[in-house]
Amino acid sequence: MIRYISRVFPFLLALVMLSGCGYNTMQQNEEAVNRAWGDLESQLQRRSDLVPNLVATVKGAANFEKETLQAVVEARAKATSIQLTPEMLSDPAAMSKFQAAQGQLSSSLSRLLVAVERYPDLKATQNFRDLQVQLEGTENRISVARQRYNEAAQVFNTSIRVFPNSITNSVALKLKPKEYFKADEAAKAVPQVKF
């Protein structure tokens, strides 16, 4: 009986020690960040898929500003060419480049919608109105997905920094903090309102 206990005791002790090291928690939190990132990418893809339909609808308007449409097409191409994998979420430069491309697409879409205001016939078409509503809904979904990603990143970043998880991470996992999705630099400027 004593031999049995002496063999089982180290195993039980190791099991108890591992349950308090945070290994599983950090793995779960990292998966939550990856899932949140996937959700965000899905919404960004939805927006990217809507852009060609929007551009095609707007192109039909007579005398519409071609440079505005070209800016949207180019911004979409750039935004879809930059892909971030879950492994790259800890790289500030990659995240910054990705966010800049997405911000440029958002900005060009905003300019397009402002320019459309000068074309009442275009605004009146059902197809354009439907696309505009879908785009607005998608922008809201993107905003929610960004918030959820940042929340998941915050939980993960905290979990790799708190004791005893920090010891387990520095010894065994070496996980790096995930970058947050930050506001576009242009969003920090105070808007000028003129009447």
Helices and strands as residue ranges (DSSP letters): H 2-19, H 23-59, H 66-81, G 86-90, H 92-116, H 120-124, H 126-161, H 165-168, I 169-173, G 185-188
